[in-house]
Amino acid sequence: MDSSHYKVVFENAKVRVLRVSYGPGETSVMHYDPDSVIVSLTGDDTRMTTPDGKSQVSAAKPGEVIWSPAGSRLPQNVSDKRDEVIIVELKK
């Protein structure tokens, strides 16, 4: 886990909850995420790049809730403002 951007705020046998914060233009590292629910706190413009090099930019409004299927990805904040989200990762 990229500890400079991700902080575990709760964890039990069923879920792990992360608070994620990226400054303008910041990029994480390629990593695997399980099925997750993402709550945008600030609104965001995020580019997700997959291991095959394909990328997609998505936007979310503050308070928007998004389903994110499991997979490997490299996230980048492509906006000029801070991006903060809560991620609820589902455990099997």
PyMOL commands that place a pseudoatom at each C-alpha (Angstrom):
pseudoatom trace, name=CA, resn=MET, resi=1, chain=A, elem=C, hetatm=0, pos=[0.000, 0.000, 0.000]
pseudoatom trace, name=CA, resn=ASP, resi=2, chain=A, elem=C, hetatm=0, pos=[1.177, 3.530, -0.829]
pseudoatom trace, name=CA, resn=SER, resi=3, chain=A, elem=C, hetatm=0, pos=[1.375, 4.937, 2.718]
pseudoatom trace, name=CA, resn=SER, resi=4, chain=A, elem=C, hetatm=0, pos=[2.051, 8.467, 1.471]
pseudoatom trace, name=CA, resn=HIS, resi=5, chain=A, elem=C, hetatm=0, pos=[-1.494, 8.595, 0.045]
pseudoatom trace, name=CA, resn=TYR, resi=6, chain=A, elem=C, hetatm=0, pos=[-3.464, 5.820, 1.819]
pseudoatom trace, name=CA, resn=LYS, resi=7, chain=A, elem=C, hetatm=0, pos=[-4.302, 5.530, 5.521]
pseudoatom trace, name=CA, resn=VAL, resi=8, chain=A, elem=C, hetatm=0, pos=[-6.251, 2.625, 7.060]
pseudoatom trace, name=CA, resn=VAL, resi=9, chain=A, elem=C, hetatm=0, pos=[-8.968, 4.152, 9.282]
pseudoatom trace, name=CA, resn=PHE, resi=10, chain=A, elem=C, hetatm=0, pos=[-10.897, 0.943, 10.105]
pseudoatom trace, name=CA, resn=GLU, resi=11, chain=A, elem=C, hetatm=0, pos=[-10.492, -2.781, 9.516]
pseudoatom trace, name=CA, resn=ASN, resi=12, chain=A, elem=C, hetatm=0, pos=[-12.236, -5.978, 10.552]
pseudoatom trace, name=CA, resn=ALA, resi=13, chain=A, elem=C, hetatm=0, pos=[-12.820, -9.444, 9.082]
pseudoatom trace, name=CA, resn=LYS, resi=14, chain=A, elem=C, hetatm=0, pos=[-15.292, -8.117, 6.457]
pseudoatom trace, name=CA, resn=VAL, resi=15, chain=A, elem=C, hetatm=0, pos=[-13.938, -4.738, 5.275]
pseudoatom trace, name=CA, resn=ARG, resi=16, chain=A, elem=C, hetatm=0, pos=[-10.955, -2.411, 5.249]
pseudoatom trace, name=CA, resn=VAL, resi=17, chain=A, elem=C, hetatm=0, pos=[-11.677, 1.322, 5.125]
pseudoatom trace, name=CA, resn=LEU, resi=18, chain=A, elem=C, hetatm=0, pos=[-9.055, 3.689, 3.721]
pseudoatom trace, name=CA, resn=ARG, resi=19, chain=A, elem=C, hetatm=0, pos=[-8.821, 7.467, 3.603]
pseudoatom trace, name=CA, resn=VAL, resi=20, chain=A, elem=C, hetatm=0, pos=[-7.000, 8.462, 0.424]
pseudoatom trace, name=CA, resn=SER, resi=21, chain=A, elem=C, hetatm=0, pos=[-5.565, 11.873, -0.400]
pseudoatom trace, name=CA, resn=TYR, resi=22, chain=A, elem=C, hetatm=0, pos=[-3.721, 13.013, -3.543]
pseudoatom trace, name=CA, resn=GLY, resi=23, chain=A, elem=C, hetatm=0, pos=[-2.391, 16.480, -4.224]
pseudoatom trace, name=CA, resn=PRO, resi=24, chain=A, elem=C, hetatm=0, pos=[-2.794, 18.058, -7.664]
pseudoatom trace, name=CA, resn=GLY, resi=25, chain=A, elem=C, hetatm=0, pos=[-1.088, 15.886, -10.296]
pseudoatom trace, name=CA, resn=GLU, resi=26, chain=A, elem=C, hetatm=0, pos=[0.115, 13.272, -7.797]
pseudoatom trace, name=CA, resn=THR, resi=27, chain=A, elem=C, hetatm=0, pos=[0.441, 9.627, -8.822]
pseudoatom trace, name=CA, resn=SER, resi=28, chain=A, elem=C, hetatm=0, pos=[0.466, 6.487, -6.690]
pseudoatom trace, name=CA, resn=VAL, resi=29, chain=A, elem=C, hetatm=0, pos=[2.057, 3.145, -7.577]
pseudoatom trace, name=CA, resn=MET, resi=30, chain=A, elem=C, hetatm=0, pos=[0.609, 0.233, -9.528]
pseudoatom trace, name=CA, resn=HIS, resi=31, chain=A, elem=C, hetatm=0, pos=[-1.319, -1.892, -7.023]
pseudoatom trace, name=CA, resn=TYR, resi=32, chain=A, elem=C, hetatm=0, pos=[-4.179, -4.383, -6.709]
pseudoatom trace, name=CA, resn=ASP, resi=33, chain=A, elem=C, hetatm=0, pos=[-7.498, -3.375, -5.131]
pseudoatom trace, name=CA, resn=PRO, resi=34, chain=A, elem=C, hetatm=0, pos=[-10.273, -5.818, -4.202]
pseudoatom trace, name=CA, resn=ASP, resi=35, chain=A, elem=C, hetatm=0, pos=[-13.929, -5.024, -4.998]
pseudoatom trace, name=CA, resn=SER, resi=36, chain=A, elem=C, hetatm=0, pos=[-14.555, -1.642, -3.386]
pseudoatom trace, name=CA, resn=VAL, resi=37, chain=A, elem=C, hetatm=0, pos=[-17.009, 1.181, -2.808]
pseudoatom trace, name=CA, resn=ILE, resi=38, chain=A, elem=C, hetatm=0, pos=[-15.498, 4.654, -3.202]
pseudoatom trace, name=CA, resn=VAL, resi=39, chain=A, elem=C, hetatm=0, pos=[-16.982, 7.825, -1.707]
pseudoatom trace, name=CA, resn=SER, resi=40, chain=A, elem=C, hetatm=0, pos=[-15.622, 11.053, -3.195]
pseudoatom trace, name=CA, resn=LEU, resi=41, chain=A, elem=C, hetatm=0, pos=[-15.169, 13.696, -0.498]
pseudoatom trace, name=CA, resn=THR, resi=42, chain=A, elem=C, hetatm=0, pos=[-13.867, 16.558, -2.647]
pseudoatom trace, name=CA, resn=GLY, resi=43, chain=A, elem=C, hetatm=0, pos=[-14.806, 15.582, -6.182]
pseudoatom trace, name=CA, resn=ASP, resi=44, chain=A, elem=C, hetatm=0, pos=[-12.073, 14.359, -8.467]
pseudoatom trace, name=CA, resn=ASP, resi=45, chain=A, elem=C, hetatm=0, pos=[-10.640, 13.828, -11.917]
pseudoatom trace, name=CA, resn=THR, resi=46, chain=A, elem=C, hetatm=0, pos=[-8.657, 10.589, -11.821]
pseudoatom trace, name=CA, resn=ARG, resi=47, chain=A, elem=C, hetatm=0, pos=[-6.712, 8.733, -14.493]
pseudoatom trace, name=CA, resn=MET, resi=48, chain=A, elem=C, hetatm=0, pos=[-6.529, 4.981, -13.887]
pseudoatom trace, name=CA, resn=THR, resi=49, chain=A, elem=C, hetatm=0, pos=[-3.865, 3.110, -15.838]
pseudoatom trace, name=CA, resn=THR, resi=50, chain=A, elem=C, hetatm=0, pos=[-3.968, -0.696, -15.989]
pseudoatom trace, name=CA, resn=PRO, resi=51, chain=A, elem=C, hetatm=0, pos=[-0.938, -3.009, -16.289]
pseudoatom trace, name=CA, resn=ASP, resi=52, chain=A, elem=C, hetatm=0, pos=[-1.478, -3.288, -20.072]
pseudoatom trace, name=CA, resn=GLY, resi=53, chain=A, elem=C, hetatm=0, pos=[-0.880, 0.484, -20.391]
pseudoatom trace, name=CA, resn=LYS, resi=54, chain=A, elem=C, hetatm=0, pos=[-4.495, 1.445, -21.117]
pseudoatom trace, name=CA, resn=SER, resi=55, chain=A, elem=C, hetatm=0, pos=[-5.853, 4.418, -19.183]
pseudoatom trace, name=CA, resn=GLN, resi=56, chain=A, elem=C, hetatm=0, pos=[-9.187, 6.069, -18.572]
pseudoatom trace, name=CA, resn=VAL, resi=57, chain=A, elem=C, hetatm=0, pos=[-10.042, 9.388, -16.912]
pseudoatom trace, name=CA, resn=SER, resi=58, chain=A, elem=C, hetatm=0, pos=[-13.151, 9.562, -14.746]
pseudoatom trace, name=CA, resn=ALA, resi=59, chain=A, elem=C, hetatm=0, pos=[-14.734, 12.400, -12.814]
pseudoatom trace, name=CA, resn=ALA, resi=60, chain=A, elem=C, hetatm=0, pos=[-16.754, 12.308, -9.605]
pseudoatom trace, name=CA, resn=LYS, resi=61, chain=A, elem=C, hetatm=0, pos=[-18.690, 15.005, -7.793]
pseudoatom trace, name=CA, resn=PRO, resi=62, chain=A, elem=C, hetatm=0, pos=[-18.331, 15.581, -4.037]
pseudoatom trace, name=CA, resn=GLY, resi=63, chain=A, elem=C, hetatm=0, pos=[-20.426, 12.965, -2.217]
pseudoatom trace, name=CA, resn=GLU, resi=64, chain=A, elem=C, hetatm=0, pos=[-20.706, 10.682, -5.249]
pseudoatom trace, name=CA, resn=VAL, resi=65, chain=A, elem=C, hetatm=0, pos=[-20.483, 6.944, -4.526]
pseudoatom trace, name=CA, resn=ILE, resi=66, chain=A, elem=C, hetatm=0, pos=[-18.804, 4.657, -7.070]
pseudoatom trace, name=CA, resn=TRP, resi=67, chain=A, elem=C, hetatm=0, pos=[-18.448, 0.871, -7.400]
pseudoatom trace, name=CA, resn=SER, resi=68, chain=A, elem=C, hetatm=0, pos=[-14.918, -0.232, -8.300]
pseudoatom trace, name=CA, resn=PRO, resi=69, chain=A, elem=C, hetatm=0, pos=[-14.379, -3.856, -9.363]
pseudoatom trace, name=CA, resn=ALA, resi=70, chain=A, elem=C, hetatm=0, pos=[-11.229, -5.686, -8.264]
pseudoatom trace, name=CA, resn=GLY, resi=71, chain=A, elem=C, hetatm=0, pos=[-8.118, -5.175, -10.359]
pseudoatom trace, name=CA, resn=SER, resi=72, chain=A, elem=C, hetatm=0, pos=[-4.640, -3.723, -10.668]
pseudoatom trace, name=CA, resn=ARG, resi=73, chain=A, elem=C, hetatm=0, pos=[-4.322, -0.031, -11.402]
pseudoatom trace, name=CA, resn=LEU, resi=74, chain=A, elem=C, hetatm=0, pos=[-2.152, 3.046, -11.119]
pseudoatom trace, name=CA, resn=PRO, resi=75, chain=A, elem=C, hetatm=0, pos=[-4.179, 6.111, -10.053]
pseudoatom trace, name=CA, resn=GLN, resi=76, chain=A, elem=C, hetatm=0, pos=[-3.258, 9.718, -10.819]
pseudoatom trace, name=CA, resn=ASN, resi=77, chain=A, elem=C, hetatm=0, pos=[-5.037, 12.904, -9.782]
pseudoatom trace, name=CA, resn=VAL, resi=78, chain=A, elem=C, hetatm=0, pos=[-5.236, 14.855, -13.052]
pseudoatom trace, name=CA, resn=SER, resi=79, chain=A, elem=C, hetatm=0, pos=[-6.927, 17.914, -11.556]
pseudoatom trace, name=CA, resn=ASP, resi=80, chain=A, elem=C, hetatm=0, pos=[-5.419, 21.080, -10.088]
pseudoatom trace, name=CA, resn=LYS, resi=81, chain=A, elem=C, hetatm=0, pos=[-6.962, 20.510, -6.634]
pseudoatom trace, name=CA, resn=ARG, resi=82, chain=A, elem=C, hetatm=0, pos=[-6.609, 17.986, -3.804]
pseudoatom trace, name=CA, resn=ASP, resi=83, chain=A, elem=C, hetatm=0, pos=[-8.529, 14.730, -4.282]
pseudoatom trace, name=CA, resn=GLU, resi=84, chain=A, elem=C, hetatm=0, pos=[-9.811, 12.963, -1.158]
pseudoatom trace, name=CA, resn=VAL, resi=85, chain=A, elem=C, hetatm=0, pos=[-11.876, 9.786, -1.050]
pseudoatom trace, name=CA, resn=ILE, resi=86, chain=A, elem=C, hetatm=0, pos=[-12.961, 7.071, 1.371]
pseudoatom trace, name=CA, resn=ILE, resi=87, chain=A, elem=C, hetatm=0, pos=[-12.519, 3.532, 0.021]
pseudoatom trace, name=CA, resn=VAL, resi=88, chain=A, elem=C, hetatm=0, pos=[-14.361, 0.583, 1.548]
pseudoatom trace, name=CA, resn=GLU, resi=89, chain=A, elem=C, hetatm=0, pos=[-12.597, -2.582, 0.400]
pseudoatom trace, name=CA, resn=LEU, resi=90, chain=A, elem=C, hetatm=0, pos=[-14.650, -5.768, 0.623]
pseudoatom trace, name=CA, resn=LYS, resi=91, chain=A, elem=C, hetatm=0, pos=[-12.935, -8.882, 1.957]
pseudoatom trace, name=CA, resn=LYS, resi=92, chain=A, elem=C, hetatm=0, pos=[-13.913, -12.364, 0.821]
for i in range(1, 92): cmd.bond("trace and resi %d" % i, "trace and resi %d" % (i + 1))
show_as sticks, trace
zoom trace
